[in-house]
Amino acid sequence: MPAMNLAFISANVPFLCYPPNFNASLIPANLTENEYLQMLQPDGDSQCSVYNNSFTGTYYTTPSSNSSKLQCSYGRKFLTEDFSTIVSEFDLVCERKWLRSTLQSVYFAGSLLGAIIFGVLSDRFGRIRVFLLANTCIVICGTGKIFIPSLIILMMLHCIQASGYTGNTIALYSLTLEFTSSKLRTRISFGYMCLYPVAAIFVTVLVYCIPDWHFLELTVCLLPAISFFIWIFLPESPRWLIGRKRFTEAKALFQKIMKKNKKQCQDLLKGFPNNEEELSLKNSFHENIPEKKVLSQKNYTFIDLFRTPRLAITTVNVCFSWLVASMLYYGVTLHSVDMAGNRYVNFLLLAFVEFPSHLTSFCLFKRFDHRRPICFFLMFSGLNCIVSNFVTKGSFWFPLILVVLGKFGIASAYGSIYLLSAELFPTVVRANGLGLASFFARIGSISGPFILQLSSYVKWLPLSIFGLLAVIAGLLLLLLPETKNRDLPQTFEDLDNWKS
């Protein structure tokens, strides 16, 4: 829900400009204050200009097209009857408009920071602990944010909160896949991806019912507090325990799972040491093997993602795909509330289209391999961006259709890349790999708004850049090894032994 909520709490709010030395008592009796201020707005001009007011006798006169124009620097009146946002509270329009873009960039910068920190912490301390730590950051910073009168401090809390959301995603997604067999991974992954449009729909309903951004933010950030009780029901990842050589805990966990499911898999338990003495002997034995394939207790870092040539190429390819997919996905999501038409309808429409997009991805994943569908969706989105350059001005439905089709394609690709990436990285560095990929995804999210600003110089350039990058990313994915119906790689050697 974080990015969806961000789209609303940082949305533009209609406003009117005050003229210099404005006195409401001088407004003609047949006009309200809003009606008079609306008349001072020059037709066809930027909203950040205002006619200079004049008066004869006891009332202001009605301005004409010959009236002098001034910059909107004498105060603004935000029309918050329908909704309020951070923009209206901190006056982030006109000469302060860049602060709104900065606020959104700070959010994605926090996500980028969280991808680095929580990716490492998840591989070192476990999925559950990091999941709870990330949610603690979300609740504390989100609650504190609504009581802070300073924009700078709000941005700092915004950044930390965003890092918590990324850490939450990395830990929970790694945990989900590591509890899942290869036969069920595709279903589980796409079921997980369907939670995004569900969250978007839920946030839209919340925004409609709670138009004030303070109460909206408080409601959204307190929901993760429910997860503090997750450790009662959900154990640590057995794959992570094995990867850390905590065999005693892993064995106990498997026994608990078998008892719960009323299954007997004694062959599975034979590979575990029976006691600490046997574990010590096995460790001593493995230390004398020159080229071992056993999992070690080493604390792996991002550097290990480039340990072997194949893993390095895979890492670079995956990170580039995430960068491009995130750039397009969040660009469409954040832009939807500023499009022409009803902002709730626009956002809901783009949320609902994710259901058929994920269903289509799931069907294609079952029918074909895991690389070609992602390649198709990225190229589809890229070509959609390029075609958008030729849309005639004044048309409402055609741009909306293109946006919906673009969201369909990029949502399909973005959700699928999650699964493919998790299947490619070995268990010992999986969270690190997803963390680094998320890092580049946030770079894409941050750079997207700046690329869009290039339209001030060359109108067709931003969408052409997006389209070209998406096509390139789609083609490069075909160079990755296929993962369909394969067990998750445990070690670096497992990935190196895969054939394309």
N, C-alpha and C positions, 0 to 999 in steps of 0.2 A: 503493500500500500504506500510506501514512502514517496516514490516518484509520482504516483497518482495524486497523492495529497499535495505534493509540491506544486503540481500544475494549478491547483485551485487556490492555495494560500498565497501564491505569488502572482495570481492572475491580475491583469489590468482592471482598474475600476474607473467607470466614467467620471469625469470631473469637469468643472467650469472654472474659468479664470476670473479673478477679481481685477477690476481696473484700479488705477492709483487713487488713493484717498476716497475709497468707497464708503458711502453712507447709505445704509438700507432705508432710512427714513425719507430719502429723496427719490425713491422709485415711484413712478406713476401709480396711482391708486388702482388702476385696472390691470396691473401686472404683479405677479408674484416675484419673489427674488430670483428663483430659478429661471423663470421666463425671461426676465430682464437680462440676466447673465448669459442666457442662451443667445439672446439677440446681439450680445457683444462678441460672439464667436464669429470670426470672418468665414464666409462660405468658401469651401474649397481649399482653405489654408490649413496649416498644421494646427492641431488642437492647442499648441503652446503659443498662441498669439491672441491678442484681445484688442478690440477697438477702444480708443481713449474716450472716456465718457465726458459729456458736457451737459450743462443744465442751464435753463432759462427760468428765471423766477424761483419757484419753490421745488421744481421737479427736474429729474434728469430727462434729457431729450433722447428720442430714438436714434441710434446711430445709422449712418448711411454708408454706402460703399466708398464714399470719399473721405470718411473719417480716418484719422491717423491710426496706425497700428502700432502696438507695443508688444514687447515680450511678456510672456505670462510669468512675471516675477514679483507680483504684488499680492500673492496669496492665491490659494486654490480651494475650491469647495468640492469635496468628493461626494458623489451620489451613492451613499451606502445603504439606501433603503432596502435593496435586494440582498446585498452581501457586502462583507468587508474582507480585506486581505492585508497582508504586510505592506503592499504598495500604498494603500490608502492611509494606513497608520503612520508610516514613515515618509510619506510624500515622495515616492520613488517614480516620478514622472518628469518630463521635460529635461531640464538641466541635470536632474538626479536620476534619469532613466537608466544610466549605466550601472547604478547600484542594484537595480533589479536583476540585470544580467549577471552581475557579480554574485548576488545571492544564490542564483541557480548554479553558477560555476563553483561556488564554495561547497554547495551540497555534493556535487559530483567529485570535487577534490577530496572531500571527506570520505566518500565511497572508495576513492582511489587509495587513500591512506589506510582505510579499513581492510582493503584487499591485501595489502602488504602485511600489516600487523597480524590480523586474525588468521590469515593463511598459515603463517609460521606458527602461531600459537595453537592452532587446531591440530597440526601435525605433531606438535611437541606435547601438549597437555590433554589432548582428547577432544572429541567433537562436542560432547555434552557440556563440559566445563566452559568451553569457548562460546557455545550457544547461549548459556546463561549469562556469561559476562557481557556479551554483545547486547542482549536484551536489557540488562541493567543500564548500560549506556543510553539505550533508546528511551527508557522510562524516565531516568533522572534528567537528561538533557532536554527531552521533549516537554516535560512538565515545567522545568525552569525557564524554558524559552518564552513561554507566554506571559511571564511576570517581569521580564527584563525590558526596561524602557530604552536601553542602548542598542542601536543597530549593530555596532561592532561586536558586542558581547553576544547578541543574538546569532550573529554569523558564526561565532566560535562554537556555540552550543549546537548550531545547525550542522556544522562540520563534524563534530564528535558523534552526533546522533546518526548522521549518514554513514559514518564508519561502522557504527553498531549494526545498522541494517545490512551492510555488506557482509560483516562477520557472521551475522545470523544466517544469511543465505548460504555462505560457503560451508559452514559447519553442518547445517541441517541437510543440505543437498548431498554432501559427502556421506553423512550418516545414513541417509535414505538409500543411496545406491549400494553402500557396503553391507546393508542388510538384505539386499535383493539378489536373487539368482540371475544368471544371464538370460534365461527365458522370460523373466518378468521385468527386466530393466526397462525395456521400451515402454511398456504400459505404465509402470510406476513413474517414469520420467515425464511422460506426456500428461499423466494425471496431475503431477506436480506443477507442470507449466499451466494447466487450466486454472490453477489457483490465482494466477495473475489477473485474468479478466474477471474472475469472481471478486477479487479485491477491488478492481476498478469499479465494478458495478456497486459494490458495497460503499465505497468512498463517495460515489456520485449521489447515492441515496442519503448518505450522511451530510454531504454538502447541501443538498436540497433542504434537509430538515434542520441543519445547524449552519446558518449562513455566516455567523461570526467566526472568524478564523481562530480566535483564542479557544473557544469551546470545541471547535473541530479538531484542532491540534491536540488538545487535552484528551479527547475521546480516542483518537487514533494512537497516540503514544502510550496510553494505559492498557491497550489490548495486549501487547506483548507481556504484560505482567502475569498473565495467565500461564505463560510458559515456565514460570518459576517452579511450577509443580510438575514439570515434565519428567524430572529425574526420578520421580516415584514410579512412573510407568515405563519409561524408555531407558534401557541400559546403554552402556558405551558400545561403540562399534567393535564387533569381534575381529574384524580385519585389522583395525587399528591396534587392538591389544596384541594380536599375533605379530604385527609389524614392529611393535615395541618389545617383543619377546616376553610379554607378560602372559605366559602360557597358562599359569595356574588360574588366573582370572578368566581367560578365554575359555578354558575347559569347563569351568564352573558355569559360565554363561551358556555354553552349548548344551550342557546337561539341563539347565533350567529351561531352555527353549524346547528341547526334546520332550521334557516332562509336560510343559504347557501344551504342546501340539500333539502329545501322546504318540510320539514317534521314537523309534529306536535305531540309532545310527552308530553302533559301537565301533565300526571301522573308522569313523571320523575321529573318535577319541583316542585311537591307538597311537596316533602321531604325537600326542602330547606327553610330556614327562609326567611321571606319577608323583614325584615329590621334588623338593628343592635340591636334594643331593643328586638325583638323576639329571636335573636341569644344569647343575654345576658341571657334571661330567660331560654333558653334551656341549656346553659352552667351551670347555677345555679342548674337546675333540675338534670343534669347528675352528678354533684359533690356530690349530696346526695344519689346516688345509690352505695351501697357497692361493688357490683361486676358488673361493667359496661362493656358493649361491644362496647361502642362508641369509635371512634378514637380520640386520644388526640393530643395535640400540643407538646408532649414531643420530644426532640431531641434524636432519637434512634441512637445507636452505634452498633459496631460489637458484643458487649457483649450481646445485646438483641437477637442475632441469636441463643443463647444457653439458652434462657429464659425457654422454655418448653422442656421436654425430646424428643418429636417427632421432634420439630424444630432443636434441637441440633444434633440428629442422621441424619436428612436430610442434615444439613449443612456440617457435616463431610463427609458424603457419596458423596455429590456433589463436595466438594473441592478435594477429592481424585480423582474423575473422571476427573476433569479439569486438575489436575497435570499430570496424565498419558497421557491424550489426547494431551495436549500441548507439553509434552516431545517428543512424537512421531511425531506430526504434524510439528513442527518447525525444528526438527532434519532432517526430510526428505527434507523440503523446503530449508534449508541452505546448505545441502549437495549436492543438485542437481547441483549447478553451479561448483562443484569440481569433478563431475563424468566424466568418460571417454566419449568422443564424443563432439558434439557441445553444448556449455552451453546454448545457446538460445533455441535450439530445446528441450533439456532436461527440461528446466524450463517451456517452453510452453506446453510440453506434460503433465507435472505434474499439470499445471494449467487447461488444458482442461478436465482432468479426473475428476475434481471437479464438472463439470456440470452434468454428469451422476450420480455421487455420491449423489449429493443433490436431483436430480430427483428421484433416487431410494429411498432415505430416505423419501421424501415427499409421494411417493406411499405407502410405508410401514406404514407410520404414519397414512395415511387415511384408510388403510386396517386393521391394528392392533392397539394396544395401543402405548403409547409413550416410554415405557421402553424396551420392547423386541427388537425392531430394534437397539437401541443403544447398548444393550448387545451383539447382534449378530456382529455388526461392530467392537466393541472393541475386541471381541474374535477372529474375523477374522484377524484383524491387528496383534494381539498378536501371533497367530499361524503362520502368514506370517513371522514375525521376527524370530521365532524359526526355521522355514524351511530354512531361509536365511543362517543359520550356515552351511548348508550342500552343498552350491553352490561350484562347482569346480572352481579352479583358471583358468584364461585364457578365461572364457566365458564372452561375452559381452551382448548378448540379454537376457539371463536368469536372471542375476541380475537386468537389466533394467525392465523386466516384473515384477519381484518381487517388485521393488520400486514403479512402477505404481499401482500395486494391493494394496500395503501397503498404498499409498497415497489415493487411492479410499476408503479404509476402514476407515482410521483415519479421513479423511475429512468428511465422512458421520457421523461418531460418534461425531466429534468436533462441527459441525454445529447443530446437534440434541441436544447436551447437553446444548447449549445456550438456546434453547426454553424450554426444560424441567426444567432447573434451574429457569428461569424467571417465569414459571408457579407455581413453588413450594413455592417461597418466598412470604410472605405477602407484600402488597403494602407499608406499613410503613417502611419496612426494605429491600425492593427489591434491591435498588441500593447498599445498604450495603452488601447484600448477593452476588450480582454479583461482587462487588468489592473484597470481601474476596475470592470468587472463582477465580477471575482473579489473585489475590495475589498468590494463590497456583499454578495457571497455569504458572506464571512467575518463580516460584521455579522449576517447571518441565523443563521450557525452559533453565534455568541457569544450572541445574544439568545434563541435557542431554549430553553436550559436555564432562563433567568430567567422566560420566559413560562410554562414548565411549573410553576414554583413558585407561580403564581397559583392552582393547584388547591387550595392550602391555605385559600384564602378562598372561591373559587367553583369547585366541582368541574368544571363543564362549560366553564369559560371558556377554558382553554388550547387545547383541541382546536377549540373554536368559532372562536378567533382564527386558528389555522392554516387551518382550512377556509375561512373567509371570505376571507383573504388569497390563498389558492390560486385560488379562483373569480375574484376580481378580476384577478389576474395573468393568468389564462387569457383572460379577455375582452379585456384591454388588448392582448394580443399580436396580436389581429385588426386592430389599427390600424397595424401595421408593414407596410412594403412587402414584396411577395412576392419571394423570391430563387431559386426553383426554375429550373434551366437557364439561369441568368444568369451571366455572367462576374463575377469578383470586382471590385468597384469599386476603381479605382486612386486617384482623386482625390475631393475633396468634390463637385465638379461631377457626377461620374458618379452618385453617390448621389442628388443633387438632381434629376437628369434621369430617374430611375426613376419609373415609374408604378406605383401600387398594383395 
